[in-house]
């Protein structure tokens, strides 16, 4: 149990972090640190850079802010691209995404309509461009549709003004695509100086499940080999922070979904975590270029379920989002996930699949467990003789150890043989535990009766607003059953009686799939211990 608690409270921490790189930040009236300062346009029809930077008397260019001219008014248009995974809606307002619907995944928190990763009224995939003369957020700028394919597989948006500032965004997604291909082009005249830009999803993902820890909504990035995750509590406490290096991907996630931007392999970016207006975190890809350079960036956007096999196929180590445990057991976790899906393919009920995989793991470890349980039983039988030897030789440790070894040799028992087989099973236990706790396969997966979602606690009824979870109570009973068959020293009985109650409190709100696995493991362990006890008792009674 102590190891389980350690997994819950320590595994989600990623160690020490670099100090934030100094950035220009804004503050609201309460002093809350916000994202890098952005001067909003005076209207939705303005672009920056209408005025060529003026010269001072000494010939130096003065640093000024420019308002930009009005562009031709045009209606906001929308275009759709569809794949087997998502139905994406793009709007010319900011050349952003106004809807990203996943038809195969119901929104369990809002009446089981399809999940939309861009809630109504919001837009995603935003861009900010900065020079010494302006900082401009293109989110509300009216782009025009420059081109669109006849097969509705690509679309290009362009925004430009008379001073030569130009931004182009091209999106491509075919019917069999899993990810969206993006091309970003930024052109700024050289007289405006060096260019900096940031782009990213720019929105926290919506909550699509009930009974989910809000801290699982995070901004995430893989920089080099370091996976960084920042939740709302941390970003509000520490403020914006930057990570330098080779950004493999960056985006926003919930427990079961992610929107991640994956730059092409030739692009070296920095990542910056900032706080949104609602206090949620997000992460941006940062880039820079010398004056007069046309910036061309290619990337893939994956916005969809955190499905392990899909993420593996996409590459860039996106599969690390799947939370399958410590890296040294992720291979084992992936194997057990494949086994679980194999069972579900032939028996389309994940509850039954969990029961079968619990039985299969017990069968695999049966010889080791049998040896361990037999050793525990024999050691329990020998306790009176061990106590007698300890009393007889308590003043002579050497003779006591000699007598102990002789006793163990006579009964062919190794005092440490009961521990090693149990230690060998711990990686399997934690691997399967993480699979059942985090895999999207169990989201909305029913079992039987009132248990219709194995990824959430089972709710038998509510009494005065308090949820009654039946599965944890059954698990506690199975724990007492297992303990009734387990030989223990008299001085340990009180602790053993309290431990199931402690586990009930700790695991009361765990997902029902995890509780089902734990319960089956207890029942099978109790049955095996009963058979071992009966066999050893017969041997002892026969004098063998």
C-alpha positions in Angstrom: 0.0 0.0 0.0 2.9 2.3 0.8 4.3 1.8 -2.7 0.9 2.5 -4.2 0.6 5.8 -2.3 4.1 6.7 -3.5 3.1 6.0 -7.1 0.0 8.3 -6.7 1.8 11.2 -5.2 5.3 11.0 -6.6 5.0 9.7 -10.1 3.2 12.8 -11.4 6.1 15.0 -10.4 8.9 15.6 -13.0 11.6 16.8 -10.7 13.3 20.2 -10.5 12.8 22.7 -13.3 14.8 25.4 -14.9 14.2 28.9 -13.8 11.9 30.8 -16.1 13.5 32.8 -18.9 12.8 36.5 -18.4 9.9 37.5 -20.7 7.8 40.6 -21.1 4.7 39.9 -19.1 1.5 41.7 -18.4 -0.4 41.9 -15.2 -4.1 42.4 -14.6 -5.5 44.7 -11.9 -5.0 42.0 -9.3 -1.3 41.6 -10.1 -1.7 38.2 -11.7 1.1 37.4 -14.0 -0.2 36.9 -17.5 1.2 35.9 -20.9 3.7 38.0 -22.8 2.3 41.5 -23.4 0.2 41.7 -26.5 -1.2 44.9 -27.8 -4.6 44.1 -29.2 -5.7 45.7 -32.4 -7.9 48.8 -32.3 -10.5 46.9 -34.3 -10.9 43.4 -35.8 -10.0 44.8 -39.2 -6.6 46.2 -38.5 -3.1 44.8 -39.2 0.2 46.1 -37.8 2.8 48.0 -39.6 0.9 50.6 -41.6 3.7 53.1 -41.0 7.3 52.6 -42.1 9.6 53.0 -39.0 10.6 56.7 -38.8 14.1 57.9 -38.7 15.5 60.1 -35.9 17.8 63.1 -36.5 20.8 60.9 -36.1 19.6 58.5 -38.7 18.6 55.8 -36.1 15.3 54.2 -36.4 12.9 55.1 -33.5 11.1 52.3 -31.7 7.4 53.0 -32.0 4.1 51.2 -31.8 2.1 51.2 -35.0 -1.7 50.8 -35.3 -2.0 49.6 -38.8 -4.4 50.3 -41.6 -7.9 48.9 -42.1 -8.2 46.0 -44.5 -11.1 45.5 -46.8 -14.1 44.3 -44.8 -15.1 40.8 -45.7 -17.5 38.3 -44.1 -16.2 35.7 -41.8 -16.2 32.4 -43.7 -15.7 28.8 -42.4 -14.3 25.7 -44.1 -14.3 22.1 -43.0 -11.7 19.4 -43.3 -12.7 15.9 -42.3 -10.7 12.8 -41.5 -11.6 9.4 -40.0 -10.8 10.8 -36.5 -12.1 14.4 -36.5 -14.4 16.9 -38.2 -12.5 20.2 -38.1 -14.0 23.6 -38.7 -11.7 26.5 -39.7 -12.7 30.2 -39.6 -11.1 33.1 -41.5 -11.1 35.0 -38.2 -7.5 34.6 -37.2 -7.3 31.6 -39.6 -8.0 29.5 -36.4 -9.9 26.4 -35.5 -13.4 27.0 -34.3 -14.4 23.4 -33.8 -12.6 20.1 -33.6 -15.2 17.3 -33.1 -14.4 13.7 -32.4 -17.5 11.7 -33.5 -16.3 8.4 -32.0 -16.0 9.8 -28.5 -19.0 11.0 -26.5 -18.7 13.9 -24.1 -19.6 12.1 -20.9 -20.0 15.4 -19.0 -22.5 17.0 -21.4 -25.1 14.6 -22.4 -22.9 12.3 -24.5 -22.7 14.6 -27.5 -19.5 14.1 -29.5 -16.4 15.6 -27.9 -15.5 19.0 -29.2 -11.9 20.0 -28.3 -12.7 23.6 -29.1 -15.7 24.7 -27.0 -18.3 26.9 -28.5 -17.2 30.6 -28.7 -13.5 29.7 -28.5 -10.9 29.3 -31.2 -7.6 27.4 -31.2 -4.2 27.5 -33.0 -3.2 31.0 -32.4 -0.2 33.2 -33.6 1.5 36.2 -32.2 4.3 38.1 -34.1 6.7 40.6 -32.5 9.3 43.0 -33.8 10.9 46.0 -32.0 8.0 48.1 -33.5 4.9 46.0 -32.6 3.6 43.0 -30.9 0.6 41.7 -32.6 -1.9 38.9 -31.9 -3.4 37.6 -35.1 -6.2 35.7 -33.4 -8.8 38.3 -34.4 -7.4 39.4 -37.7 -9.7 38.7 -40.7 -7.8 36.5 -43.1 -8.9 35.7 -46.6 -9.2 32.3 -48.1 -6.4 32.2 -50.7 -7.0 28.7 -51.9 -9.0 25.5 -51.1 -8.8 22.1 -52.7 -11.8 20.8 -54.6 -11.7 17.6 -52.5 -11.8 19.6 -49.2 -8.4 18.3 -48.1 -6.6 21.6 -47.8 -7.2 25.3 -47.3 -4.9 28.3 -47.2 -5.6 31.6 -45.3 -3.6 34.8 -45.9 -3.5 38.2 -44.1 -1.4 41.0 -45.4 -1.2 44.8 -45.3 0.3 47.6 -47.4 3.6 47.7 -45.5 4.4 44.2 -46.5 3.6 42.3 -43.3 2.1 39.0 -44.4 1.0 35.8 -42.7 -0.1 32.6 -44.4 -1.5 29.5 -42.8 -2.1 26.3 -44.8 -3.9 23.3 -43.4 -4.1 19.8 -45.0 -6.0 16.8 -43.7 -7.2 13.9 -45.8 -10.0 11.4 -45.1 -7.5 8.8 -43.8 -5.3 11.3 -41.9 -4.8 11.1 -38.1 -3.0 14.4 -37.8 -3.4 17.8 -39.5 -0.5 19.1 -41.6 0.3 22.8 -41.1 2.5 25.3 -43.0 3.1 28.7 -41.5 4.7 31.5 -43.4 5.5 34.9 -41.9 7.0 37.8 -43.9 8.0 41.1 -42.3 10.0 43.9 -44.2 13.6 44.1 -43.0 13.1 47.7 -41.7 11.0 46.3 -38.8 14.1 44.5 -37.5 14.3 40.9 -36.1 11.2 38.8 -35.9 9.9 36.8 -33.0 6.8 34.7 -33.0 4.9 32.2 -30.9 2.2 29.8 -31.9 0.3 27.0 -30.3 -3.1 25.5 -29.5 -3.5 28.3 -27.0 -6.6 26.9 -25.2 -7.2 24.6 -22.3 -9.0 21.5 -23.3 -12.6 21.2 -22.1 -13.7 18.8 -19.3 -15.4 15.9 -21.0 -15.8 13.5 -18.1 -17.3 13.6 -14.6 -15.2 12.8 -11.4 -11.9 13.8 -13.0 -9.2 15.6 -11.1 -9.0 19.1 -12.6 -5.2 19.0 -12.2 -5.1 16.5 -15.1 -5.8 19.4 -17.4 -2.2 20.5 -18.2 0.1 22.2 -20.7 2.7 19.6 -21.7 5.9 19.7 -23.8 8.7 17.3 -24.6 11.9 19.2 -24.8 14.8 16.9 -25.6 14.2 14.0 -23.4 12.5 15.9 -20.6 8.7 15.7 -20.4 7.3 18.8 -18.7 3.7 19.2 -17.5 2.2 22.3 -15.9 -1.2 22.5 -14.3 -3.3 25.5 -13.2 -2.1 25.4 -9.6 1.6 25.5 -10.7 1.2 28.2 -13.4 -0.7 30.4 -11.0 2.0 29.9 -8.3 5.2 30.1 -10.4 4.1 32.3 -13.4 5.3 31.9 -17.0 8.4 29.9 -17.6 10.4 28.9 -20.7 12.3 25.8 -21.7 15.1 25.9 -24.2 16.1 23.1 -26.5 14.8 20.8 -29.2 11.0 20.9 -28.7 9.7 17.5 -29.9 6.1 18.6 -29.3 4.0 20.9 -27.2 0.3 21.2 -26.4 -2.6 21.0 -24.0 -4.1 17.9 -22.6 -6.8 16.6 -20.3 -6.9 13.1 -18.8 -8.0 11.4 -22.1 -7.4 13.9 -24.9 -4.6 16.0 -26.2 -4.0 18.8 -28.8 -0.2 18.7 -29.5 1.8 20.6 -32.1 4.7 18.6 -33.5 7.3 20.8 -35.3 9.2 19.3 -38.2 12.5 17.7 -37.3 14.6 20.5 -38.8 13.0 23.1 -36.5 14.6 23.9 -33.2 12.2 25.9 -31.0 11.8 27.0 -27.4 8.6 26.3 -25.4 7.0 28.8 -23.1 4.3 28.0 -20.5 1.9 30.9 -19.8 -1.4 31.4 -18.1 -4.7 32.1 -19.9 -7.3 34.5 -18.8 -9.2 31.8 -17.0 -6.2 30.8 -15.0 -5.5 27.6 -17.0 -2.0 26.9 -18.4 -1.0 26.7 -22.1 2.2 26.3 -23.9 3.6 28.0 -27.0 6.3 27.2 -29.5 8.7 30.2 -29.8 10.8 31.1 -32.8 12.9 34.0 -34.1 14.5 35.1 -37.4 16.8 37.9 -38.5 15.3 41.0 -40.3 13.9 40.4 -43.8 13.7 36.6 -43.5 10.7 34.8 -44.6 9.8 32.4 -41.8 8.5 29.0 -43.1 7.5 26.4 -40.5 5.9 23.0 -41.0 4.3 21.0 -38.2 1.7 18.4 -37.5 -1.2 18.9 -35.2 -2.6 15.9 -33.4 -5.8 16.6 -31.6 -7.6 13.5 -30.4 -7.6 10.7 -27.9 -4.6 9.7 -25.9 -4.6 6.3 -27.5 -1.3 4.5 -27.0 -1.1 2.7 -30.4 -2.1 5.9 -32.3 0.5 7.9 -30.5 3.2 5.3 -31.1 2.5 5.4 -34.9 2.7 9.2 -34.9 6.2 9.1 -33.4 8.1 11.9 -31.7 7.6 10.1 -28.4 4.0 11.3 -28.2 3.2 7.9 -26.5 4.7 9.3 -23.3 1.4 11.1 -22.9 -0.3 7.8 -22.2 0.8 7.7 -18.5 1.6 4.0 -18.5 3.9 4.3 -15.5 7.6 4.9 -14.9 9.6 4.6 -18.1 11.2 1.3 -17.0 7.8 -0.4 -16.9 6.1 1.2 -19.9 7.1 -1.7 -22.2 5.4 -4.1 -19.8 2.4 -1.8 -19.5 2.1 -1.6 -23.3 2.2 -5.4 -23.5 -0.6 -5.8 -20.9 -2.7 -3.1 -22.7 -2.4 -5.1 -25.9 -3.4 -8.3 -24.0 -6.4 -6.4 -22.6 -7.5 -5.2 -26.0 -7.0 -8.7 -27.5 -9.4 -10.1 -24.9 -11.8 -7.3 -25.5 -11.8 -8.0 -29.2 -13.0 -11.5 -28.6 -15.1 -10.8 -25.5 -16.5 -7.2 -26.0 -16.7 -6.4 -22.3 -13.7 -4.8 -20.6 -14.9 -5.9 -17.2 -14.7 -9.5 -18.2 -11.4 -8.8 -19.9 -10.0 -7.4 -16.6 -11.2 -10.5 -14.8 -9.5 -12.7 -17.3 -6.2 -10.8 -17.4 -6.2 -10.9 -13.6 -6.5 -14.7 -13.7 -3.9 -14.9 -16.5 -1.3 -13.0 -14.5 -2.0 -15.2 -11.5 -1.5 -18.2 -13.6 1.8 -17.0 -15.1 3.2 -16.4 -11.6 1.6 -19.5 -10.1 4.9 -21.5 -9.6 6.6 -18.5 -8.0 3.6 -17.6 -5.8 3.2 -21.2 -4.8 6.8 -21.3 -3.5 6.3 -18.1 -1.7 3.0 -19.1 0.0 4.4 -22.5 1.0 7.4 -20.8 2.6 5.2 -18.4 4.5 3.0 -21.3 5.8 6.1 -23.3 6.9 7.6 -20.3 8.6 4.3 -19.9 10.5 4.4 -23.5 11.6 7.9 -23.2 12.8 7.3 -20.1 14.9 7.1 -22.0 18.3 10.4 -23.7 17.6 12.0 -20.4 16.4 10.8 -18.8 19.6 12.3 -21.6 21.7 15.7 -21.3 20.0 15.6 -17.5 20.5 14.9 -17.9 24.2 17.5 -20.7 24.6 20.4 -18.8 22.9 19.5 -15.2 23.5 22.9 -14.6 25.0 24.8 -16.3 22.2 23.9 -14.9 18.7 26.3 -17.2 16.9 24.7 -20.4 18.3 21.3 -19.0 17.8 21.9 -18.4 14.1 23.5 -21.9 13.8 20.4 -23.5 15.4 18.1 -21.5 13.2 19.9 -22.6 10.0 19.7 -26.2 11.2 16.0 -25.9 11.7 15.4 -24.4 8.3 17.5 -27.1 6.7 15.6 -29.8 8.4 12.3 -28.5 7.1 13.7 -27.5 3.7 12.6 -23.9 4.0 14.3 -20.6 3.0 13.3 -17.7 5.2 13.8 -15.2 2.4 12.1 -17.3 -0.3 8.7 -15.8 0.5 9.8 -12.3 -0.4 11.6 -12.7 -3.8 8.6 -14.1 -5.8 6.4 -11.2 -4.5 9.0 -8.6 -5.5 9.1 -10.1 -9.0 5.4 -9.5 -9.4 5.4 -5.8 -8.4 6.3 -4.5 -11.9 3.4 -6.4 -13.3 1.1 -5.1 -10.7 2.0 -1.5 -11.3 2.0 -1.9 -15.0 -1.6 -3.2 -15.1 -2.6 -0.7 -12.4 -1.5 2.2 -14.6 -3.1 0.7 -17.7 -6.5 0.4 -15.9 -6.1 3.9 -14.3 -5.2 5.9 -17.4 -6.1 4.1 -20.7 -8.8 5.7 -22.8 -10.1 2.2 -23.7 -11.9 2.1 -20.4 -13.5 5.5 -20.8 -17.3 4.9 -21.0 -16.8 1.1 -21.1 -19.6 -0.7 -19.3 -19.4 -3.9 -17.2 -22.7 -5.0 -15.8 -25.8 -3.6 -14.2 -25.3 -0.1 -13.0 -21.6 -0.1 -13.7 -21.5 1.6 -17.1 -18.1 3.3 -17.0 -15.0 1.4 -15.7 -12.9 4.6 -15.8 -15.0 6.2 -13.0 -16.1 5.1 -9.5 -19.2 2.9 -9.4 -22.1 4.8 -7.9 -24.8 2.4 -6.4 -26.8 5.3 -4.9 -26.4 8.7 -3.2 -27.4 9.3 0.4 -27.6 13.0 1.3 -25.4 13.8 -1.7 -22.8 11.3 -0.6 -22.0 8.7 -3.3 -22.1 5.0 -2.2 -19.5 3.0 -4.1 -20.1 -0.7 -3.8 -17.0 -2.0 -5.5 -14.5 -0.6 -2.8 -16.6 -2.3 -0.1 -16.5 -5.6 -1.9 -12.7 -5.1 -2.3 -12.4 -4.6 1.4 -14.2 -7.8 2.1 -12.0 -9.6 -0.4 -8.9 -8.2 1.4 -10.2 -9.6 4.8 -10.8 -12.9 3.0 -7.3 -13.0 1.8 -5.9 -12.1 5.2 -7.9 -14.9 6.8 -5.9 -17.4 4.8 -2.5 -15.6 5.3 -0.3 -16.8 8.2 0.8 -13.8 10.3 2.6 -13.3 13.6 0.3 -12.5 16.6 1.9 -9.1 17.0 1.0 -8.1 13.4 -2.7 -9.0 13.6 -3.9 -5.6 14.7 -2.1 -3.9 11.8 -3.4 -6.4 9.3 -6.9 -5.8 10.5 -6.6 -2.1 10.1 -4.9 -2.2 6.6 -8.1 -3.1 4.7 -9.9 -0.2 6.3 -7.1 2.2 5.3 -7.2 0.9 1.8 -11.0 1.4 1.7 -10.5 5.1 2.6 -7.6 5.6 0.2 -9.2 3.8 -2.8 -12.9 4.7 -2.2 -13.0 7.0 -5.2 -10.7 5.0 -7.5 -12.1 4.0 -11.0 -14.2 0.8 -10.8 -11.9 -0.9 -13.3 -8.9 -0.6 -10.9 -11.1 -1.8 -8.0 -12.3 -4.8 -10.0 -8.8 -5.9 -10.8 -7.7 -5.5 -7.2 -10.7 -7.5 -6.0 -10.2 -10.3 -8.4 -6.5 -10.4 -7.4 -7.4 -10.7 -3.7 -10.0 -13.5 -4.3 -7.6 -15.5 -6.5 -4.8 -15.0 -4.0 -7.0 -16.1 -1.1 -8.0 -19.3 -3.0 -4.4 -20.2 -3.8 -3.4 -19.6 -0.2 -6.3 -21.8 1.0 -5.1 -24.7 -1.2 -1.5 -24.2 0.0 -2.5 -24.1 3.7 -4.6 -27.3 3.3 -1.8 -29.2 1.6 0.8 -28.1 4.2 -1.5 -28.9 7.1 -2.0 -32.4 5.7 1.8 -32.8 5.5 2.3 -31.6 9.0 -0.5 -33.9 10.3 1.1 -36.9 8.6 4.5 -36.0 10.1 6.0 -35.0 6.8 
